[in-house]
Structures are given as C-alpha cells and as structure tokens.
Amino acid sequence: LEVTSPTNSYEQARFQWDTSNYLGVFVDSAGNSQLEAKTGNLTLKTDTAAHDVRVDSKGNFRVDLGDSNGGYYTRIRAADSSPVFMAKSNGLIGIGTESPTVKLDVAGNARIRSTNKLYFGDAATTEYIYADGSDLRLHASDNLLLDPADDIVIRADDIVIEANAGGSEWARFNGGETALCLGATTTQNGAYLHVTGSSNLLANFISSDG
C-alpha cells in the first residue's frame, strides 16, 4: 500500500501488484472520491450469490447489482424503495416494476416527445405511430387492419375518407348534420345522404319495406 509515483496530486493510496497493474484511490480538494483500476478491470463482488453490490446516494437513490431476485439483474430504486428500473439477465426490462413479463414492461405513463415515432416490426418496416402537434398519426406502408372481437367505436365530430394524404375527399360522415356526404364536405339540404359531383349513385336493394 503506497504511492511512490502518483498519477496526480490527488492520488491518496495505491494497492499495487506492480507499476503497471494497481488500484488507485483518489480524493480531490472538493471531496470527490474515485477508484481507478490501472490496466485491468475493476470488479466489485460480494462473498455469496445471495447478496447485492449496492451503490447508495445518501439513501436518496440506490442501485443494486445482484442475483437474489430470480437471475442476475440491475435494479434502481427511489428513496422510498419504490421501483424505478429493472434489467434482468433473461433480457426483460421493467420501468416502474421489478417483475417485467415482456421485453419492455412499463408500469405507469410513458411519453414519446415531439414528433419522434414508435415503430412496429423489424428494421426494414415503416409502420409507426407519432404525434404531430395535436394530431395523432398512424402510418402503415401497406394495409391497416382492425380486427376486434367486438365492435369498432369511433367518436368524432366528422369522419373523413380521402384518396390519399391531402388528396380529394371521397366521403365524410358529418356528425353535425347526422349525414353521410359522398364527394362533398357539407350537406346542402339536411338529407341523411348527400351526393355531389359528376359520378352516379348506384344502389342495389336486396329487400325493401316499401
């Protein structure tokens, strides 16, 4: 245990194997402390597998490295011991929970800021959802399939179907007038069905009540 050739004026102690392999202990004038492993790795290890390696910031924040919770893990807890983050050796990550059951398990609200996207599928796909101002956009490079076991319920002032982004309007369910408008944005006569444009309306009635 000696410091014969300190790397700087703050090196207080050195645990040395030789001049190229040692553990240095540093404390600066501001009270900051540092451990430095020269050449090799710095390993912190408990005597048994049932105990954690713990980093505690004055009881306000705690990081545990261990294997006493069903496999090796990295765990972060808040001052009240509530779970903040858990990464387990089986590849499961929990935020707000220490018992993740899928790759990313979030217990609480999550936010994707600005226009950043949440992607689905592999790296070659372009299916995503994101916020654009006050709008929520869902994008699919091919078909968008809705497959509920029960009803599909949409609550909105109007429902608009366009040919493409910014293209011509095909149909509008006008909630204000309780009408279906084809080729028009508003009704003109208060009818339940309003058709505008040069196209014809073809109807094939299977049955009629008169």
C-alpha positions as CSV (number, residue, x, y, z in Angstrom):
1,L,0.0,0.0,0.0
2,E,1.9,3.0,-1.2
3,V,2.0,5.9,-3.6
4,T,5.5,6.2,-4.9
5,S,4.7,7.8,-8.3
6,P,1.2,9.3,-8.1
7,T,-0.6,9.9,-11.4
8,N,-1.7,13.3,-10.0
9,S,-1.6,15.2,-6.7
10,Y,-5.0,13.7,-5.6
11,E,-3.9,10.1,-5.5
12,Q,-4.0,9.2,-1.8
13,A,-3.4,5.5,-1.9
14,R,-2.4,2.7,-4.3
15,F,-2.9,-1.1,-4.0
16,Q,-0.2,-2.3,-6.3
17,W,0.8,-5.6,-8.0
18,D,3.4,-3.9,-10.0
19,T,4.0,-0.4,-11.5
20,S,1.6,-1.3,-14.4
21,N,-1.2,-3.0,-12.5
22,Y,-2.7,-1.3,-9.5
23,L,-5.8,0.2,-7.9
24,G,-5.5,3.9,-7.2
25,V,-7.7,5.8,-4.7
26,F,-8.2,9.5,-5.4
27,V,-9.7,12.3,-3.3
28,D,-9.6,15.9,-4.6
29,S,-9.9,19.2,-2.8
30,A,-13.7,19.3,-3.3
31,G,-14.1,15.9,-1.5
32,N,-14.8,13.9,-4.7
33,S,-13.5,10.3,-4.5
34,Q,-12.5,8.0,-7.3
35,L,-11.3,4.4,-7.7
36,E,-9.2,3.7,-10.7
37,A,-8.1,0.3,-12.0
38,K,-4.9,0.7,-14.0
39,T,-4.7,-1.8,-16.9
40,G,-7.3,-4.4,-15.8
41,N,-10.9,-4.4,-14.8
42,L,-12.4,-3.0,-11.6
43,T,-14.6,-5.8,-10.1
44,L,-16.9,-5.4,-7.1
45,K,-18.0,-8.7,-5.7
46,T,-19.9,-10.0,-2.7
47,D,-19.0,-13.2,-0.8
48,T,-22.2,-15.1,-1.7
49,A,-24.7,-15.1,-4.5
50,A,-27.5,-14.1,-2.2
51,H,-26.2,-10.5,-1.7
52,D,-26.1,-7.5,-3.9
53,V,-23.4,-5.0,-4.8
54,R,-25.1,-1.7,-3.8
55,V,-24.5,1.9,-4.7
56,D,-26.4,4.2,-2.3
57,S,-26.6,8.0,-2.7
58,K,-27.2,9.1,0.9
59,G,-30.4,7.0,0.9
60,N,-32.0,9.0,-1.8
61,F,-31.2,6.8,-4.7
62,R,-30.0,3.2,-4.8
63,V,-28.5,0.9,-7.5
64,D,-28.3,-2.8,-6.9
65,L,-26.3,-5.4,-8.9
66,G,-27.1,-9.0,-7.8
67,D,-28.7,-12.3,-8.5
68,S,-31.1,-12.8,-5.5
69,N,-34.2,-11.9,-7.4
70,G,-34.6,-14.7,-9.9
71,G,-31.5,-14.3,-12.1
72,Y,-28.8,-11.7,-12.4
73,Y,-30.2,-8.1,-12.5
74,T,-29.5,-4.4,-12.4
75,R,-32.1,-2.6,-10.2
76,I,-32.6,1.1,-9.4
77,R,-34.9,2.1,-6.5
78,A,-36.0,5.5,-5.3
79,A,-35.7,6.9,-1.8
80,D,-38.9,5.2,-0.7
81,S,-37.7,1.9,-2.2
82,S,-40.3,2.1,-5.0
83,P,-39.1,0.5,-8.2
84,V,-37.6,2.8,-10.9
85,F,-35.7,0.4,-13.3
86,M,-35.1,-3.3,-13.5
87,A,-32.9,-5.1,-16.2
88,K,-32.9,-8.9,-15.8
89,S,-30.5,-11.4,-17.2
90,N,-33.2,-13.0,-19.3
91,G,-33.5,-9.8,-21.3
92,L,-36.6,-8.4,-19.7
93,I,-36.7,-4.7,-18.7
94,G,-39.1,-3.1,-16.3
95,I,-39.7,0.6,-15.7
96,G,-41.7,1.2,-12.6
97,T,-41.9,-2.6,-11.9
98,E,-39.4,-5.2,-10.8
99,S,-41.4,-8.1,-12.3
100,P,-41.3,-7.5,-16.1
101,T,-43.0,-10.2,-18.2
102,V,-42.1,-8.8,-21.7
103,K,-39.1,-7.2,-23.3
104,L,-40.2,-3.7,-22.1
105,D,-42.7,-3.6,-19.3
106,V,-43.9,-0.2,-18.1
107,A,-45.9,0.3,-15.0
108,G,-47.2,3.9,-15.4
109,N,-47.5,6.5,-18.1
110,A,-45.0,6.8,-20.9
111,R,-44.3,9.7,-23.3
112,I,-42.7,10.0,-26.7
113,R,-41.9,13.6,-27.1
114,S,-42.0,15.9,-30.2
115,T,-42.6,14.1,-33.5
116,N,-40.5,11.0,-32.5
117,K,-42.0,7.8,-33.7
118,L,-42.9,4.5,-32.1
119,Y,-42.0,1.8,-34.7
120,F,-43.5,-1.7,-35.1
121,G,-42.0,-4.6,-36.9
122,D,-38.3,-5.1,-37.8
123,A,-35.8,-2.5,-39.0
124,A,-36.9,-2.8,-42.6
125,T,-40.5,-1.7,-41.9
126,T,-42.0,1.8,-41.8
127,E,-45.1,1.2,-39.6
128,Y,-45.2,3.7,-36.8
129,I,-47.3,6.0,-34.7
130,Y,-46.4,9.5,-33.7
131,A,-47.9,12.9,-32.5
132,D,-47.9,15.8,-35.0
133,G,-49.0,18.8,-33.0
134,S,-52.4,18.0,-31.6
135,D,-52.9,15.2,-34.2
136,L,-52.1,11.5,-33.6
137,R,-50.9,9.8,-36.8
138,L,-50.8,6.1,-37.5
139,H,-48.8,5.1,-40.6
140,A,-48.7,1.7,-42.4
141,S,-46.7,1.1,-45.6
142,D,-49.4,-1.4,-46.8
143,N,-52.8,-2.3,-45.3
144,L,-54.1,-1.2,-41.9
145,L,-56.2,-3.9,-40.4
146,L,-58.5,-3.6,-37.5
147,D,-59.5,-7.0,-36.1
148,P,-61.6,-6.5,-32.9
149,A,-63.5,-9.3,-31.2
150,D,-66.5,-6.9,-30.8
151,D,-67.5,-3.5,-32.1
152,I,-65.4,-0.7,-33.5
153,V,-66.5,2.6,-31.9
154,I,-65.3,6.0,-33.3
155,R,-66.3,9.2,-31.6
156,A,-65.6,12.4,-33.6
157,D,-67.2,15.5,-35.0
158,D,-66.6,14.3,-38.6
159,I,-65.1,11.3,-40.1
160,V,-63.3,12.0,-43.5
161,I,-62.1,9.5,-46.1
162,E,-59.6,10.9,-48.6
163,A,-58.0,9.3,-51.6
164,N,-54.5,10.0,-50.2
165,A,-52.7,12.4,-47.9
166,G,-54.1,15.8,-48.9
167,G,-56.0,14.3,-51.8
168,S,-59.6,14.5,-52.9
169,E,-62.3,13.8,-50.4
170,W,-64.3,10.6,-51.0
171,A,-66.7,10.6,-48.2
172,R,-67.5,12.4,-45.0
173,F,-69.7,11.3,-42.1
174,N,-70.9,14.7,-41.0
175,G,-71.6,14.5,-37.3
176,G,-73.1,18.0,-37.1
177,E,-75.9,17.2,-39.5
178,T,-76.0,13.4,-38.9
179,A,-75.4,12.8,-42.6
180,L,-73.2,10.8,-45.0
181,C,-71.8,13.0,-47.7
182,L,-70.2,11.5,-50.8
183,G,-68.0,13.8,-52.8
184,A,-68.8,16.8,-50.6
185,T,-67.6,18.3,-47.4
186,T,-71.0,19.6,-46.2
187,T,-74.7,18.8,-46.8
188,Q,-76.8,21.4,-48.6
189,N,-80.3,20.2,-47.8
190,G,-80.2,18.4,-44.5
191,A,-80.6,15.0,-46.1
192,Y,-79.2,11.9,-44.4
193,L,-77.4,11.1,-47.7
194,H,-75.9,13.8,-49.9
195,V,-74.1,13.1,-53.2
196,T,-72.2,15.7,-55.1
197,G,-70.1,15.5,-58.3
198,S,-70.4,14.0,-61.8
199,S,-70.5,10.4,-60.6
200,N,-73.7,8.4,-60.3
201,L,-75.0,6.7,-57.3
202,L,-75.7,3.0,-57.9
203,A,-77.8,1.2,-55.3
204,N,-78.8,-2.5,-55.3
205,F,-81.6,-3.0,-52.9
206,I,-81.8,-6.6,-51.7
207,S,-85.1,-6.0,-49.9
208,S,-87.4,-3.1,-49.1
209,D,-90.1,-2.4,-46.5
210,G,-92.0,-0.3,-49.0
